[in-house]
Amino acid sequence: MSEILVLGSNSFSGNSYVAELAKSHQVVAVSRSKRLNPALDRLSGSAHLSNIHFEQWNLNEDPDKIV
């Protein structure tokens, strides 16, 4: 199973994209903000939550994190 990095995972489209990718990939979901409220987060109810690893990075302040 390949691993995919998704930046902006807390956005509406990013959150949906991560949920779909997690069905067949390991996903590193990155956002500069904290996890969304479970009522708004498609990931919290995902059957594939074990395939998602969430990281909170602010790449504006620490761009070396992505390297």
ROGU-621181 format. One record per atom (N, C-alpha, C): residue number from 1; residue in three letters; atom name; z, y negated, x negated. Coordinates in steps of 0.02 Angstrom, whole numbers, padded with zeros to 5 digits. Layout:
BEGIN
     n   res   atom       up    north     east
   NUM   ALA     CA        Z        Y        X
...
***
This chain:
BEGIN
     n   res   atom       up    north     east
     1   MET      N    00000    00059   -00043
     1   MET     CA    00000    00000    00000
     1   MET      C    00000   -00062   -00045
     2   SER      N   -00047   -00107   -00034
     2   SER     CA   -00051   -00167   -00076
     2   SER      C    00000   -00219   -00053
     3   GLU      N    00016   -00265   -00099
     3   GLU     CA    00064   -00319   -00085
     3   GLU      C    00026   -00385   -00080
     4   ILE      N    00040   -00423   -00028
     4   ILE     CA    00006   -00486   -00016
     4   ILE      C    00057   -00542   -00011
     5   LEU      N    00041   -00599   -00044
     5   LEU     CA    00084   -00658   -00043
     5   LEU      C    00056   -00706    00009
     6   VAL      N    00098   -00729    00055
     6   VAL     CA    00077   -00776    00107
     6   VAL      C    00120   -00839    00100
     7   LEU      N    00089   -00895    00085
     7   LEU     CA    00124   -00959    00082
     7   LEU      C    00122   -00992    00151
     8   GLY      N    00176   -01024    00170
     8   GLY     CA    00179   -01056    00236
     8   GLY      C    00192   -01007    00292
     9   SER      N    00234   -00958    00278
     9   SER     CA    00245   -00904    00326
     9   SER      C    00284   -00926    00389
    10   ASN      N    00315   -00984    00388
    10   ASN     CA    00350   -01008    00447
    10   ASN      C    00307   -01050    00494
    11   SER      N    00245   -01064    00474
    11   SER     CA    00201   -01101    00519
    11   SER      C    00180   -01054    00576
    12   PHE      N    00153   -01081    00629
    12   PHE     CA    00133   -01040    00686
    12   PHE      C    00081   -00988    00664
    13   SER      N    00029   -01010    00629
    13   SER     CA   -00023   -00963    00608
    13   SER      C    00002   -00917    00552
    14   GLY      N    00042   -00944    00505
    14   GLY     CA    00067   -00903    00451
    14   GLY      C    00112   -00847    00476
    15   ASN      N    00154   -00862    00524
    15   ASN     CA    00200   -00813    00553
    15   ASN      C    00161   -00757    00587
    16   SER      N    00110   -00775    00623
    16   SER     CA    00068   -00724    00657
    16   SER      C    00029   -00683    00606
    17   TYR      N    00005   -00715    00554
    17   TYR     CA   -00033   -00681    00502
    17   TYR      C    00010   -00630    00465
    18   VAL      N    00071   -00650    00448
    18   VAL     CA    00117   -00604    00414
    18   VAL      C    00132   -00543    00459
    19   ALA      N    00143   -00555    00522
    19   ALA     CA    00158   -00500    00569
    19   ALA      C    00100   -00450    00571
    20   GLU      N    00039   -00475    00571
    20   GLU     CA   -00019   -00430    00572
    20   GLU      C   -00028   -00393    00505
    21   LEU      N   -00021   -00430    00450
    21   LEU     CA   -00029   -00398    00384
    21   LEU      C    00022   -00343    00372
    22   ALA      N    00083   -00353    00397
    22   ALA     CA    00138   -00306    00385
    22   ALA      C    00124   -00238    00417
    23   LYS      N    00076   -00233    00461
    23   LYS     CA    00059   -00169    00491
    23   LYS      C    00030   -00121    00440
    24   SER      N   -00002   -00148    00387
    24   SER     CA   -00035   -00104    00338
    24   SER      C   -00024   -00125    00265
    25   HIS      N    00018   -00175    00253
    25   HIS     CA    00029   -00200    00185
    25   HIS      C    00102   -00219    00175
    26   GLN      N    00123   -00222    00112
    26   GLN     CA    00186   -00253    00094
    26   GLN      C    00172   -00328    00090
    27   VAL      N    00214   -00369    00120
    27   VAL     CA    00202   -00441    00122
    27   VAL      C    00261   -00479    00093
    28   VAL      N    00246   -00526    00048
    28   VAL     CA    00296   -00573    00024
    28   VAL      C    00282   -00638    00062
    29   ALA      N    00326   -00655    00108
    29   ALA     CA    00318   -00713    00152
    29   ALA      C    00357   -00771    00122
    30   VAL      N    00322   -00826    00105
    30   VAL     CA    00354   -00882    00071
    30   VAL      C    00348   -00945    00113
    31   SER      N    00404   -00980    00119
    31   SER     CA    00406   -01044    00154
    31   SER      C    00458   -01088    00120
    32   ARG      N    00448   -01154    00124
    32   ARG     CA    00499   -01198    00094
    32   ARG      C    00558   -01208    00141
    33   SER      N    00550   -01190    00204
    33   SER     CA    00605   -01197    00252
    33   SER      C    00638   -01129    00264
    34   LYS      N    00697   -01130    00294
    34   LYS     CA    00733   -01068    00310
    34   LYS      C    00695   -01029    00363
    35   ARG      N    00713   -00967    00372
    35   ARG     CA    00682   -00925    00424
    35   ARG      C    00687   -00960    00491
    36   LEU      N    00638   -00947    00532
    36   LEU     CA    00635   -00976    00599
    36   LEU      C    00690   -00947    00644
    37   ASN      N    00705   -00984    00696
    37   ASN     CA    00749   -00958    00748
    37   ASN      C    00717   -00894    00776
    38   PRO      N    00756   -00841    00786
    38   PRO     CA    00726   -00778    00810
    38   PRO      C    00686   -00785    00874
    39   ALA      N    00701   -00834    00915
    39   ALA     CA    00663   -00844    00977
    39   ALA      C    00592   -00867    00962
    40   LEU      N    00580   -00897    00904
    40   LEU     CA    00514   -00923    00886
    40   LEU      C    00479   -00880    00833
    41   ASP      N    00515   -00832    00805
    41   ASP     CA    00491   -00794    00748
    41   ASP      C    00461   -00728    00770
    42   ARG      N    00396   -00719    00761
    42   ARG     CA    00363   -00656    00778
    42   ARG      C    00386   -00600    00733
    43   LEU      N    00411   -00617    00673
    43   LEU     CA    00430   -00566    00625
    43   LEU      C    00494   -00530    00643
    44   SER      N    00540   -00565    00675
    44   SER     CA    00606   -00535    00690
    44   SER      C    00600   -00476    00737
    45   GLY      N    00549   -00473    00779
    45   GLY     CA    00540   -00417    00825
    45   GLY      C    00488   -00367    00801
    46   SER      N    00464   -00376    00740
    46   SER     CA    00411   -00333    00715
    46   SER      C    00437   -00263    00699
    47   ALA      N    00398   -00213    00718
    47   ALA     CA    00415   -00144    00702
    47   ALA      C    00404   -00131    00627
    48   HIS      N    00371   -00177    00593
    48   HIS     CA    00354   -00169    00522
    48   HIS      C    00395   -00216    00479
    49   LEU      N    00454   -00235    00502
    49   LEU     CA    00496   -00282    00465
    49   LEU      C    00513   -00257    00395
    50   SER      N    00516   -00193    00385
    50   SER     CA    00531   -00166    00319
    50   SER      C    00475   -00180    00268
    51   ASN      N    00416   -00198    00292
    51   ASN     CA    00360   -00214    00248
    51   ASN      C    00358   -00288    00228
    52   ILE      N    00406   -00327    00252
    52   ILE     CA    00406   -00399    00240
    52   ILE      C    00467   -00419    00198
    53   HIS      N    00453   -00456    00146
    53   HIS     CA    00506   -00484    00104
    53   HIS      C    00500   -00560    00108
    54   PHE      N    00551   -00594    00134
    54   PHE     CA    00549   -00666    00143
    54   PHE      C    00581   -00701    00083
    55   GLU      N    00548   -00753    00059
    55   GLU     CA    00573   -00795    00004
    55   GLU      C    00570   -00868    00026
    56   GLN      N    00621   -00906    00009
    56   GLN     CA    00621   -00978    00023
    56   GLN      C    00609   -01014   -00044
    57   TRP      N    00549   -01041   -00052
    57   TRP     CA    00531   -01077   -00113
    57   TRP      C    00506   -01146   -00094
    58   ASN      N    00524   -01196   -00131
    58   ASN     CA    00493   -01262   -00124
    58   ASN      C    00448   -01273   -00184
    59   LEU      N    00385   -01259   -00175
    59   LEU     CA    00338   -01263   -00231
    59   LEU      C    00323   -01334   -00252
    60   ASN      N    00342   -01383   -00211
    60   ASN     CA    00335   -01453   -00231
    60   ASN      C    00385   -01470   -00286
    61   GLU      N    00444   -01439   -00283
    61   GLU     CA    00496   -01452   -00332
    61   GLU      C    00496   -01403   -00390
    62   ASP      N    00472   -01342   -00379
    62   ASP     CA    00473   -01290   -00430
    62   ASP      C    00408   -01250   -00428
    63   PRO      N    00352   -01280   -00450
    63   PRO     CA    00288   -01245   -00445
    63   PRO      C    00283   -01182   -00489
    64   ASP      N    00326   -01176   -00539
    64   ASP     CA    00324   -01118   -00583
    64   ASP      C    00346   -01053   -00548
    65   LYS      N    00377   -01059   -00490
    65   LYS     CA    00398   -00998   -00453
    65   LYS      C    00339   -00954   -00435
    66   ILE      N    00281   -00984   -00424
    66   ILE     CA    00224   -00946   -00401
    66   ILE      C    00189   -00909   -00459
    67   VAL      N    00203   -00929   -00519
    67   VAL     CA    00170   -00898   -00577
    67   VAL      C    00205   -00835   -00597
***
